Amino acid sequence: MKITKHGQRIYDLLQASQGHMTAEEILLILKQQNVSIGLATVYRNLNSLFSLGMINRVRHPEMGFIYDRNKHDHYHFYDTETKEFHDLDIAYQEELDRLVEEVFGGKVKTHSIIFEGIIDEDHKLKK
Ligand SMILES: [Zn+2]
């Protein structure tokens, strides 16, 4: 699998962003830059970038996939006022995987947590 011109552009766009974007947000920016592209192509390229391990994605119950430039396992805080995603500087809790394995059996590959609320003004400044 190779990255297309559009794919590279989308990748660069995500790297230059605050870190998290939906496909619709990416499409909007590309349109503003007069790039001739449709939503299906944006999704196809995002899927390729994800499959290649170049970007990450988070599944939000209402917003669908949020594409993420941070490829490490991490948790998120969704500010319900600003509608922005933030990475949380909290260590990935591997013991949660073990706990679930103990309770249900089987093998846990990964887990994700999105906290929702409102961030303090002080923290917003540090973004
Ligand atoms: Zn993130």
Boltz pocket constraint, residues with backbone or C-beta under 6 A from the ligand:
constraints:
  - pocket:
      binder: B
      contacts: [[A, 19], [A, 20], [A, 68], [A, 69], [A, 70], [A, 74], [A, 75], [A, 76], [A, 86], [A, 87]]
      max_distance: 6.0
